[in-house]
């Protein structure tokens, strides 16, 4: 089977613009939803951790701790999106 040669090459500027648009669209779409969702997930995780500690259930404690760490990591990625976007734009300048 031969390769399809009809796919055009993409310049770093065009790639950077497309990635920037996608990240900006995601950031704007999720901006009103992320903080309440993270707070809810952290609350549920803390409750699971407390119940797991009180009942001495290791799996419930791990679920609570993992959920808390996952929610915090997701929130940090969300907060870092503008910096990531700036890095992608800067990287595209150097790749010219």
N, C-alpha and C positions, 0 to 999 in steps of 0.2 A: 504494500500500500504506500502510495506516495504522500508526501507532505503537502498541505494546502498552502500555496504561496500567495494567496490573495489577501493575507492579513498585513495591513500597512504597519510600518515602524512607528513607534511613539516616541516623541522627544521628551527629555526630562522635564521641560517646562509644562507640556501638556499633561504628563503623568502627575506632576506636582499639583497642577490646578484641579485635576479630577479627584485626587486624594483629599485635597483641601476642601473641596466642595462636599465630599462624602462625610468627612469628619465634622465640618461645620453644620451640616444638615442633621447629623446624629446628635450633636451637642445641643442644638436648638430644640430638637424634638424631645429630648429626654430631660431638659433643664427643669421643667416643672414637676417631673415625676420622680427623679432620682432621690432627692433628699427625703421625702416622705417614705419612699420604699426602703431606703437604707435604714432609716430610723425604725421602721416596723420590723425589718429583718434583725436588727440588733436587739430590739426588745424581745422578740421571739427567741433568739439565741440565748440571751441572758436568762430568760425563764427556763429554757431547756437545761442550761448549765446548772441553775440553782436546784431545779427538781432532780437532776441527775446526781448532784452532790448530796442532796438530802437523802435520797433513796439509795445512794451508793451504786449507781448504775453507770459504769464506765462508758458504755456506748452513748448514753444520753448526754453525758458530760462532753464527750468528743464531738457529738453533733452540735451542741451549743457553742463550744469553742471554735469549731471549724466554720460554723455559720457566721459567728462574730468576725472572725479573721477574713472570711470571704467577703462579707459586706463592707468591711473597712478597706480591703484591697480594691474592691470595685469602686468605692467612693474615691479613693486616691487616684485611680486611673481616670475617673470622670473629671476630677479636679485638675489633672495633668494634661487633659486634652488640648488646651490652648498651647501649652509648651510643646507637646508632641507635634502639633500643627506647625508651629514656628520652626521646629527642628526639620520637618519634612521640606518646608519651603527653603530653609537655609541649605539643606543637603542638595536640593535641586539646582541651586545656584552653583555649588561646587562641582556638580556633575556635568556641567555644560561642556 
